[in-house]
Amino acid sequence: MPERPPEEPTSLIDSMRSVLKRLKMDDGDSVGSVFQSWDAVVGPDIAQHIQPVKLDGGVLIVDATDAGWATQFRFLEADVKQRFFEHTGSRIDSIVVRQKRRR
């Protein structure tokens, strides 16, 4: 049986991108850019009360500190999606706003 040539090692980043693609999830670059640029895109006042939790297939899930902030943020959804695209190049199709549970 002939010997197979050794395969080139694959970087961890390339491996993760491959796994995310097979799972039909956003790549790490998109997820990272949304989370890293959150404060700059939404501003410090909103960022203090609304935090991103997950980006999955163009759906951004965020947690709000209370119902008032959740309601206000829902009115800003279109603007936030546009600003993310302009700032990061990541396209967000929709935003799901959840209210954090009190402990």
DOLUMKE-146594 format. One record per atom (N, C-alpha, C): residue number from 1; residue in three letters; atom name; x negated, y negated, z. Coordinates in Angstrom, 1 decimal, always signed. Layout:
site pos:NUM	code:ALA	site:CA	east:X	north:Y	up:Z
...
END
This chain:
site pos:1	code:MET	site:N	east:-0.8	north:+1.2	up:+0.0
site pos:1	code:MET	site:CA	east:+0.0	north:+0.0	up:+0.0
site pos:1	code:MET	site:C	east:-0.9	north:-1.2	up:+0.0
site pos:2	code:PRO	site:N	east:-0.7	north:-2.2	up:-0.9
site pos:2	code:PRO	site:CA	east:-1.5	north:-3.4	up:-1.0
site pos:2	code:PRO	site:C	east:-1.3	north:-4.3	up:+0.2
site pos:3	code:GLU	site:N	east:-2.3	north:-5.0	up:+0.6
site pos:3	code:GLU	site:CA	east:-2.2	north:-5.9	up:+1.7
site pos:3	code:GLU	site:C	east:-1.6	north:-7.2	up:+1.2
site pos:4	code:ARG	site:N	east:-0.7	north:-7.7	up:+2.1
site pos:4	code:ARG	site:CA	east:-0.1	north:-9.0	up:+1.8
site pos:4	code:ARG	site:C	east:-1.0	north:-10.1	up:+2.3
site pos:5	code:PRO	site:N	east:-1.1	north:-11.2	up:+1.5
site pos:5	code:PRO	site:CA	east:-2.0	north:-12.3	up:+2.0
site pos:5	code:PRO	site:C	east:-1.3	north:-12.9	up:+3.3
site pos:6	code:PRO	site:N	east:-2.2	north:-13.4	up:+4.1
site pos:6	code:PRO	site:CA	east:-1.6	north:-14.0	up:+5.4
site pos:6	code:PRO	site:C	east:-0.8	north:-15.3	up:+5.0
site pos:7	code:GLU	site:N	east:+0.3	north:-15.4	up:+5.7
site pos:7	code:GLU	site:CA	east:+1.2	north:-16.6	up:+5.5
site pos:7	code:GLU	site:C	east:+0.6	north:-17.8	up:+6.2
site pos:8	code:GLU	site:N	east:+0.8	north:-18.9	up:+5.6
site pos:8	code:GLU	site:CA	east:+0.4	north:-20.2	up:+6.2
site pos:8	code:GLU	site:C	east:+1.3	north:-20.4	up:+7.4
site pos:9	code:PRO	site:N	east:+0.7	north:-21.0	up:+8.5
site pos:9	code:PRO	site:CA	east:+1.5	north:-21.3	up:+9.7
site pos:9	code:PRO	site:C	east:+2.5	north:-22.4	up:+9.3
site pos:10	code:THR	site:N	east:+3.6	north:-22.3	up:+9.9
site pos:10	code:THR	site:CA	east:+4.7	north:-23.4	up:+9.8
site pos:10	code:THR	site:C	east:+4.7	north:-24.2	up:+11.0
site pos:11	code:SER	site:N	east:+4.8	north:-25.5	up:+10.8
site pos:11	code:SER	site:CA	east:+4.8	north:-26.5	up:+11.9
site pos:11	code:SER	site:C	east:+6.1	north:-26.3	up:+12.6
site pos:12	code:LEU	site:N	east:+6.1	north:-26.6	up:+13.9
site pos:12	code:LEU	site:CA	east:+7.3	north:-26.6	up:+14.7
site pos:12	code:LEU	site:C	east:+8.4	north:-27.5	up:+14.2
site pos:13	code:ILE	site:N	east:+8.0	north:-28.6	up:+13.7
site pos:13	code:ILE	site:CA	east:+9.0	north:-29.6	up:+13.2
site pos:13	code:ILE	site:C	east:+9.7	north:-29.0	up:+12.0
site pos:14	code:ASP	site:N	east:+8.9	north:-28.4	up:+11.1
site pos:14	code:ASP	site:CA	east:+9.5	north:-27.8	up:+9.9
site pos:14	code:ASP	site:C	east:+10.4	north:-26.6	up:+10.3
site pos:15	code:SER	site:N	east:+10.0	north:-25.8	up:+11.3
site pos:15	code:SER	site:CA	east:+10.8	north:-24.7	up:+11.7
site pos:15	code:SER	site:C	east:+12.2	north:-25.2	up:+12.3
site pos:16	code:MET	site:N	east:+12.1	north:-26.3	up:+13.1
site pos:16	code:MET	site:CA	east:+13.3	north:-26.8	up:+13.7
site pos:16	code:MET	site:C	east:+14.2	north:-27.4	up:+12.6
site pos:17	code:ARG	site:N	east:+13.7	north:-28.1	up:+11.7
site pos:17	code:ARG	site:CA	east:+14.5	north:-28.6	up:+10.6
site pos:17	code:ARG	site:C	east:+15.2	north:-27.5	up:+9.8
site pos:18	code:SER	site:N	east:+14.5	north:-26.4	up:+9.6
site pos:18	code:SER	site:CA	east:+15.1	north:-25.2	up:+9.0
site pos:18	code:SER	site:C	east:+16.2	north:-24.6	up:+9.8
site pos:19	code:VAL	site:N	east:+16.0	north:-24.5	up:+11.1
site pos:19	code:VAL	site:CA	east:+17.1	north:-24.0	up:+11.9
site pos:19	code:VAL	site:C	east:+18.3	north:-24.9	up:+12.0
site pos:20	code:LEU	site:N	east:+18.1	north:-26.2	up:+12.1
site pos:20	code:LEU	site:CA	east:+19.2	north:-27.1	up:+12.2
site pos:20	code:LEU	site:C	east:+20.0	north:-27.1	up:+10.8
site pos:21	code:LYS	site:N	east:+19.2	north:-27.0	up:+9.7
site pos:21	code:LYS	site:CA	east:+19.9	north:-26.9	up:+8.4
site pos:21	code:LYS	site:C	east:+20.8	north:-25.7	up:+8.3
site pos:22	code:ARG	site:N	east:+20.2	north:-24.5	up:+8.7
site pos:22	code:ARG	site:CA	east:+21.0	north:-23.3	up:+8.7
site pos:22	code:ARG	site:C	east:+22.3	north:-23.4	up:+9.6
site pos:23	code:LEU	site:N	east:+22.1	north:-24.1	up:+10.7
site pos:23	code:LEU	site:CA	east:+23.3	north:-24.3	up:+11.6
site pos:23	code:LEU	site:C	east:+24.2	north:-25.4	up:+11.2
site pos:24	code:LYS	site:N	east:+23.8	north:-26.0	up:+10.0
site pos:24	code:LYS	site:CA	east:+24.6	north:-27.2	up:+9.5
site pos:24	code:LYS	site:C	east:+24.7	north:-28.3	up:+10.5
site pos:25	code:MET	site:N	east:+23.6	north:-28.6	up:+11.2
site pos:25	code:MET	site:CA	east:+23.5	north:-29.7	up:+12.1
site pos:25	code:MET	site:C	east:+22.6	north:-30.7	up:+11.5
site pos:26	code:ASP	site:N	east:+22.7	north:-31.9	up:+12.1
site pos:26	code:ASP	site:CA	east:+21.9	north:-33.0	up:+11.7
site pos:26	code:ASP	site:C	east:+20.4	north:-32.7	up:+12.0
site pos:27	code:ASP	site:N	east:+19.5	north:-33.2	up:+11.1
site pos:27	code:ASP	site:CA	east:+18.1	north:-33.0	up:+11.4
site pos:27	code:ASP	site:C	east:+17.6	north:-33.8	up:+12.6
site pos:28	code:GLY	site:N	east:+16.5	north:-33.4	up:+13.1
site pos:28	code:GLY	site:CA	east:+16.0	north:-34.1	up:+14.3
site pos:28	code:GLY	site:C	east:+15.7	north:-35.5	up:+14.1
site pos:29	code:ASP	site:N	east:+15.3	north:-35.9	up:+12.9
site pos:29	code:ASP	site:CA	east:+15.0	north:-37.3	up:+12.6
site pos:29	code:ASP	site:C	east:+16.2	north:-38.2	up:+12.7
site pos:30	code:SER	site:N	east:+17.4	north:-37.7	up:+12.2
site pos:30	code:SER	site:CA	east:+18.6	north:-38.4	up:+12.3
site pos:30	code:SER	site:C	east:+19.0	north:-38.6	up:+13.8
site pos:31	code:VAL	site:N	east:+19.0	north:-37.5	up:+14.5
site pos:31	code:VAL	site:CA	east:+19.4	north:-37.5	up:+15.9
site pos:31	code:VAL	site:C	east:+18.5	north:-38.4	up:+16.7
site pos:32	code:GLY	site:N	east:+17.2	north:-38.3	up:+16.5
site pos:32	code:GLY	site:CA	east:+16.2	north:-39.1	up:+17.2
site pos:32	code:GLY	site:C	east:+16.4	north:-40.6	up:+16.9
site pos:33	code:SER	site:N	east:+16.6	north:-40.9	up:+15.6
site pos:33	code:SER	site:CA	east:+16.8	north:-42.3	up:+15.3
site pos:33	code:SER	site:C	east:+18.0	north:-42.9	up:+15.9
site pos:34	code:VAL	site:N	east:+19.1	north:-42.2	up:+16.0
site pos:34	code:VAL	site:CA	east:+20.3	north:-42.7	up:+16.6
site pos:34	code:VAL	site:C	east:+20.0	north:-43.0	up:+18.1
site pos:35	code:PHE	site:N	east:+19.5	north:-42.0	up:+18.8
site pos:35	code:PHE	site:CA	east:+19.2	north:-42.1	up:+20.2
site pos:35	code:PHE	site:C	east:+18.2	north:-43.2	up:+20.6
site pos:36	code:GLN	site:N	east:+17.1	north:-43.2	up:+19.8
site pos:36	code:GLN	site:CA	east:+16.1	north:-44.2	up:+20.0
site pos:36	code:GLN	site:C	east:+16.5	north:-45.6	up:+19.8
site pos:37	code:SER	site:N	east:+17.4	north:-45.8	up:+18.8
site pos:37	code:SER	site:CA	east:+17.7	north:-47.2	up:+18.4
site pos:37	code:SER	site:C	east:+19.1	north:-47.6	up:+19.1
site pos:38	code:TRP	site:N	east:+19.6	north:-46.8	up:+19.9
site pos:38	code:TRP	site:CA	east:+20.9	north:-47.1	up:+20.5
site pos:38	code:TRP	site:C	east:+21.0	north:-48.5	up:+21.1
site pos:39	code:ASP	site:N	east:+20.1	north:-48.9	up:+22.0
site pos:39	code:ASP	site:CA	east:+20.2	north:-50.2	up:+22.7
site pos:39	code:ASP	site:C	east:+20.0	north:-51.3	up:+21.6
site pos:40	code:ALA	site:N	east:+19.2	north:-51.2	up:+20.7
site pos:40	code:ALA	site:CA	east:+19.0	north:-52.2	up:+19.7
site pos:40	code:ALA	site:C	east:+20.2	north:-52.4	up:+18.8
site pos:41	code:VAL	site:N	east:+20.9	north:-51.3	up:+18.5
site pos:41	code:VAL	site:CA	east:+22.0	north:-51.4	up:+17.6
site pos:41	code:VAL	site:C	east:+23.3	north:-51.9	up:+18.3
site pos:42	code:VAL	site:N	east:+23.5	north:-51.4	up:+19.5
site pos:42	code:VAL	site:CA	east:+24.8	north:-51.8	up:+20.1
site pos:42	code:VAL	site:C	east:+24.6	north:-53.0	up:+21.1
site pos:43	code:GLY	site:N	east:+23.4	north:-53.3	up:+21.5
site pos:43	code:GLY	site:CA	east:+23.1	north:-54.4	up:+22.4
site pos:43	code:GLY	site:C	east:+23.1	north:-53.9	up:+23.8
site pos:44	code:PRO	site:N	east:+22.4	north:-54.7	up:+24.7
site pos:44	code:PRO	site:CA	east:+22.2	north:-54.2	up:+26.1
site pos:44	code:PRO	site:C	east:+23.5	north:-54.1	up:+26.9
site pos:45	code:ASP	site:N	east:+24.4	north:-55.0	up:+26.7
site pos:45	code:ASP	site:CA	east:+25.7	north:-55.0	up:+27.5
site pos:45	code:ASP	site:C	east:+26.5	north:-53.7	up:+27.2
site pos:46	code:ILE	site:N	east:+26.6	north:-53.4	up:+25.9
site pos:46	code:ILE	site:CA	east:+27.4	north:-52.2	up:+25.6
site pos:46	code:ILE	site:C	east:+26.6	north:-50.9	up:+26.0
site pos:47	code:ALA	site:N	east:+25.3	north:-50.9	up:+25.8
site pos:47	code:ALA	site:CA	east:+24.4	north:-49.8	up:+26.1
site pos:47	code:ALA	site:C	east:+24.4	north:-49.5	up:+27.6
site pos:48	code:GLN	site:N	east:+24.7	north:-50.5	up:+28.4
site pos:48	code:GLN	site:CA	east:+24.8	north:-50.2	up:+29.8
site pos:48	code:GLN	site:C	east:+26.0	north:-49.4	up:+30.2
site pos:49	code:HIS	site:N	east:+27.1	north:-49.5	up:+29.3
site pos:49	code:HIS	site:CA	east:+28.3	north:-48.8	up:+29.7
site pos:49	code:HIS	site:C	east:+28.7	north:-47.7	up:+28.7
site pos:50	code:ILE	site:N	east:+28.0	north:-47.6	up:+27.6
site pos:50	code:ILE	site:CA	east:+28.3	north:-46.6	up:+26.6
site pos:50	code:ILE	site:C	east:+27.0	north:-45.9	up:+26.2
site pos:51	code:GLN	site:N	east:+26.9	north:-44.6	up:+26.3
site pos:51	code:GLN	site:CA	east:+25.7	north:-43.8	up:+26.0
site pos:51	code:GLN	site:C	east:+26.0	north:-42.7	up:+25.0
site pos:52	code:PRO	site:N	east:+25.1	north:-42.5	up:+24.0
site pos:52	code:PRO	site:CA	east:+25.3	north:-41.4	up:+23.1
site pos:52	code:PRO	site:C	east:+25.0	north:-40.1	up:+23.8
site pos:53	code:VAL	site:N	east:+25.8	north:-39.1	up:+23.4
site pos:53	code:VAL	site:CA	east:+25.6	north:-37.8	up:+24.0
site pos:53	code:VAL	site:C	east:+25.1	north:-36.8	up:+23.0
site pos:54	code:LYS	site:N	east:+25.7	north:-36.8	up:+21.8
site pos:54	code:LYS	site:CA	east:+25.5	north:-35.8	up:+20.8
site pos:54	code:LYS	site:C	east:+25.8	north:-36.3	up:+19.4
site pos:55	code:LEU	site:N	east:+25.0	north:-35.9	up:+18.4
site pos:55	code:LEU	site:CA	east:+25.3	north:-36.2	up:+17.0
site pos:55	code:LEU	site:C	east:+25.3	north:-34.9	up:+16.3
site pos:56	code:ASP	site:N	east:+26.5	north:-34.6	up:+15.7
site pos:56	code:ASP	site:CA	east:+26.7	north:-33.3	up:+15.1
site pos:56	code:ASP	site:C	east:+27.5	north:-33.4	up:+13.8
site pos:57	code:GLY	site:N	east:+26.8	north:-33.2	up:+12.7
site pos:57	code:GLY	site:CA	east:+27.5	north:-33.3	up:+11.4
site pos:57	code:GLY	site:C	east:+28.2	north:-34.6	up:+11.1
site pos:58	code:GLY	site:N	east:+27.5	north:-35.7	up:+11.5
site pos:58	code:GLY	site:CA	east:+28.1	north:-37.0	up:+11.2
site pos:58	code:GLY	site:C	east:+29.0	north:-37.5	up:+12.3
site pos:59	code:VAL	site:N	east:+29.3	north:-36.7	up:+13.3
site pos:59	code:VAL	site:CA	east:+30.2	north:-37.1	up:+14.4
site pos:59	code:VAL	site:C	east:+29.3	north:-37.5	up:+15.6
site pos:60	code:LEU	site:N	east:+29.4	north:-38.7	up:+16.0
site pos:60	code:LEU	site:CA	east:+28.6	north:-39.2	up:+17.2
site pos:60	code:LEU	site:C	east:+29.6	north:-39.1	up:+18.4
site pos:61	code:ILE	site:N	east:+29.2	north:-38.5	up:+19.5
site pos:61	code:ILE	site:CA	east:+29.9	north:-38.4	up:+20.7
site pos:61	code:ILE	site:C	east:+29.2	north:-39.3	up:+21.7
site pos:62	code:VAL	site:N	east:+30.0	north:-40.2	up:+22.3
site pos:62	code:VAL	site:CA	east:+29.5	north:-41.1	up:+23.3
site pos:62	code:VAL	site:C	east:+30.3	north:-41.0	up:+24.6
site pos:63	code:ASP	site:N	east:+29.7	north:-41.3	up:+25.7
site pos:63	code:ASP	site:CA	east:+30.4	north:-41.4	up:+27.0
site pos:63	code:ASP	site:C	east:+30.4	north:-42.8	up:+27.4
site pos:64	code:ALA	site:N	east:+31.6	north:-43.2	up:+27.9
site pos:64	code:ALA	site:CA	east:+31.9	north:-44.6	up:+28.5
site pos:64	code:ALA	site:C	east:+32.0	north:-44.5	up:+30.0
site pos:65	code:THR	site:N	east:+31.5	north:-45.6	up:+30.6
site pos:65	code:THR	site:CA	east:+31.6	north:-45.6	up:+32.1
site pos:65	code:THR	site:C	east:+33.0	north:-45.7	up:+32.6
site pos:66	code:ASP	site:N	east:+33.9	north:-46.3	up:+31.9
site pos:66	code:ASP	site:CA	east:+35.3	north:-46.4	up:+32.3
site pos:66	code:ASP	site:C	east:+36.2	north:-46.6	up:+31.1
site pos:67	code:ALA	site:N	east:+37.5	north:-46.6	up:+31.4
site pos:67	code:ALA	site:CA	east:+38.5	north:-46.6	up:+30.3
site pos:67	code:ALA	site:C	east:+38.5	north:-48.0	up:+29.5
site pos:68	code:GLY	site:N	east:+38.2	north:-49.0	up:+30.3
site pos:68	code:GLY	site:CA	east:+38.1	north:-50.4	up:+29.6
site pos:68	code:GLY	site:C	east:+37.0	north:-50.4	up:+28.5
site pos:69	code:TRP	site:N	east:+35.8	north:-49.9	up:+28.9
site pos:69	code:TRP	site:CA	east:+34.7	north:-49.9	up:+28.0
site pos:69	code:TRP	site:C	east:+35.0	north:-48.9	up:+26.8
site pos:70	code:ALA	site:N	east:+35.6	north:-47.8	up:+27.1
site pos:70	code:ALA	site:CA	east:+36.0	north:-46.8	up:+26.1
site pos:70	code:ALA	site:C	east:+36.9	north:-47.5	up:+25.1
site pos:71	code:THR	site:N	east:+37.9	north:-48.2	up:+25.5
site pos:71	code:THR	site:CA	east:+38.9	north:-48.8	up:+24.6
site pos:71	code:THR	site:C	east:+38.2	north:-49.9	up:+23.8
site pos:72	code:GLN	site:N	east:+37.4	north:-50.7	up:+24.4
site pos:72	code:GLN	site:CA	east:+36.7	north:-51.8	up:+23.7
site pos:72	code:GLN	site:C	east:+35.8	north:-51.2	up:+22.6
site pos:73	code:PHE	site:N	east:+35.1	north:-50.1	up:+23.0
site pos:73	code:PHE	site:CA	east:+34.1	north:-49.5	up:+22.0
site pos:73	code:PHE	site:C	east:+34.9	north:-48.9	up:+20.8
site pos:74	code:ARG	site:N	east:+36.1	north:-48.4	up:+21.0
site pos:74	code:ARG	site:CA	east:+36.8	north:-47.8	up:+19.9
site pos:74	code:ARG	site:C	east:+37.1	north:-48.9	up:+18.8
site pos:75	code:PHE	site:N	east:+37.3	north:-50.2	up:+19.3
site pos:75	code:PHE	site:CA	east:+37.6	north:-51.3	up:+18.4
site pos:75	code:PHE	site:C	east:+36.3	north:-51.6	up:+17.6
site pos:76	code:LEU	site:N	east:+35.2	north:-51.3	up:+18.1
site pos:76	code:LEU	site:CA	east:+33.9	north:-51.6	up:+17.4
site pos:76	code:LEU	site:C	east:+33.4	north:-50.5	up:+16.6
site pos:77	code:GLU	site:N	east:+34.1	north:-49.4	up:+16.4
site pos:77	code:GLU	site:CA	east:+33.5	north:-48.2	up:+15.7
site pos:77	code:GLU	site:C	east:+33.0	north:-48.6	up:+14.3
site pos:78	code:ALA	site:N	east:+33.8	north:-49.2	up:+13.5
site pos:78	code:ALA	site:CA	east:+33.4	north:-49.5	up:+12.1
site pos:78	code:ALA	site:C	east:+32.1	north:-50.3	up:+12.1
site pos:79	code:ASP	site:N	east:+32.1	north:-51.3	up:+12.9
site pos:79	code:ASP	site:CA	east:+30.9	north:-52.2	up:+13.0
site pos:79	code:ASP	site:C	east:+29.6	north:-51.4	up:+13.5
site pos:80	code:VAL	site:N	east:+29.8	north:-50.6	up:+14.5
site pos:80	code:VAL	site:CA	east:+28.7	north:-49.8	up:+15.0
site pos:80	code:VAL	site:C	east:+28.2	north:-48.8	up:+13.9
site pos:81	code:LYS	site:N	east:+29.1	north:-48.1	up:+13.2
site pos:81	code:LYS	site:CA	east:+28.7	north:-47.2	up:+12.2
site pos:81	code:LYS	site:C	east:+27.9	north:-47.9	up:+11.1
site pos:82	code:GLN	site:N	east:+28.3	north:-49.1	up:+10.7
site pos:82	code:GLN	site:CA	east:+27.6	north:-49.9	up:+9.7
site pos:82	code:GLN	site:C	east:+26.3	north:-50.3	up:+10.1
site pos:83	code:ARG	site:N	east:+26.2	north:-50.8	up:+11.4
site pos:83	code:ARG	site:CA	east:+24.9	north:-51.3	up:+11.9
site pos:83	code:ARG	site:C	east:+23.9	north:-50.1	up:+12.1
site pos:84	code:PHE	site:N	east:+24.4	north:-48.9	up:+12.4
site pos:84	code:PHE	site:CA	east:+23.5	north:-47.8	up:+12.5
site pos:84	code:PHE	site:C	east:+22.9	north:-47.4	up:+11.1
site pos:85	code:PHE	site:N	east:+23.8	north:-47.5	up:+10.1
site pos:85	code:PHE	site:CA	east:+23.3	north:-47.2	up:+8.7
site pos:85	code:PHE	site:C	east:+22.3	north:-48.2	up:+8.3
site pos:86	code:GLU	site:N	east:+22.5	north:-49.5	up:+8.6
site pos:86	code:GLU	site:CA	east:+21.6	north:-50.5	up:+8.2
site pos:86	code:GLU	site:C	east:+20.3	north:-50.4	up:+9.0
site pos:87	code:HIS	site:N	east:+20.4	north:-50.1	up:+10.2
site pos:87	code:HIS	site:CA	east:+19.2	north:-50.0	up:+11.1
site pos:87	code:HIS	site:C	east:+18.3	north:-48.8	up:+10.9
site pos:88	code:THR	site:N	east:+19.0	north:-47.6	up:+10.8
site pos:88	code:THR	site:CA	east:+18.3	north:-46.3	up:+10.8
site pos:88	code:THR	site:C	east:+18.4	north:-45.5	up:+9.5
site pos:89	code:GLY	site:N	east:+19.4	north:-45.9	up:+8.6
site pos:89	code:GLY	site:CA	east:+19.6	north:-45.1	up:+7.4
site pos:89	code:GLY	site:C	east:+20.5	north:-43.9	up:+7.7
site pos:90	code:SER	site:N	east:+20.8	north:-43.6	up:+9.0
site pos:90	code:SER	site:CA	east:+21.7	north:-42.5	up:+9.4
site pos:90	code:SER	site:C	east:+23.1	north:-42.9	up:+9.2
site pos:91	code:ARG	site:N	east:+23.8	north:-42.0	up:+8.5
site pos:91	code:ARG	site:CA	east:+25.3	north:-42.2	up:+8.3
site pos:91	code:ARG	site:C	east:+26.1	north:-41.5	up:+9.4
site pos:92	code:ILE	site:N	east:+26.9	north:-42.3	up:+10.1
site pos:92	code:ILE	site:CA	east:+27.8	north:-41.7	up:+11.1
site pos:92	code:ILE	site:C	east:+29.2	north:-41.8	up:+10.5
site pos:93	code:ASP	site:N	east:+29.9	north:-40.6	up:+10.4
site pos:93	code:ASP	site:CA	east:+31.2	north:-40.6	up:+9.9
site pos:93	code:ASP	site:C	east:+32.3	north:-41.0	up:+10.9
site pos:94	code:SER	site:N	east:+32.1	north:-40.6	up:+12.1
site pos:94	code:SER	site:CA	east:+33.1	north:-41.0	up:+13.1
site pos:94	code:SER	site:C	east:+32.4	north:-41.0	up:+14.5
site pos:95	code:ILE	site:N	east:+33.1	north:-41.7	up:+15.4
site pos:95	code:ILE	site:CA	east:+32.6	north:-41.7	up:+16.8
site pos:95	code:ILE	site:C	east:+33.7	north:-41.3	up:+17.7
site pos:96	code:VAL	site:N	east:+33.4	north:-40.3	up:+18.6
site pos:96	code:VAL	site:CA	east:+34.3	north:-39.8	up:+19.6
site pos:96	code:VAL	site:C	east:+33.9	north:-40.5	up:+20.9
site pos:97	code:VAL	site:N	east:+34.8	north:-41.2	up:+21.5
site pos:97	code:VAL	site:CA	east:+34.5	north:-41.9	up:+22.8
site pos:97	code:VAL	site:C	east:+35.2	north:-41.1	up:+23.9
site pos:98	code:ARG	site:N	east:+34.3	north:-40.7	up:+24.9
site pos:98	code:ARG	site:CA	east:+34.9	north:-40.0	up:+26.1
site pos:98	code:ARG	site:C	east:+34.6	north:-40.8	up:+27.3
site pos:99	code:GLN	site:N	east:+35.5	north:-40.7	up:+28.3
site pos:99	code:GLN	site:CA	east:+35.3	north:-41.4	up:+29.5
site pos:99	code:GLN	site:C	east:+34.6	north:-40.4	up:+30.5
site pos:100	code:LYS	site:N	east:+33.5	north:-40.9	up:+31.1
site pos:100	code:LYS	site:CA	east:+32.8	north:-40.1	up:+32.1
site pos:100	code:LYS	site:C	east:+33.7	north:-39.8	up:+33.2
site pos:101	code:ARG	site:N	east:+33.6	north:-38.6	up:+33.7
site pos:101	code:ARG	site:CA	east:+34.3	north:-38.2	up:+34.9
site pos:101	code:ARG	site:C	east:+33.7	north:-38.7	up:+36.1
site pos:102	code:ARG	site:N	east:+34.6	north:-39.2	up:+37.1
site pos:102	code:ARG	site:CA	east:+34.1	north:-39.7	up:+38.3
site pos:102	code:ARG	site:C	east:+33.7	north:-38.5	up:+39.2
site pos:103	code:ARG	site:N	east:+32.7	north:-38.6	up:+40.0
site pos:103	code:ARG	site:CA	east:+32.3	north:-37.5	up:+40.9
site pos:103	code:ARG	site:C	east:+32.8	north:-37.8	up:+42.3
END
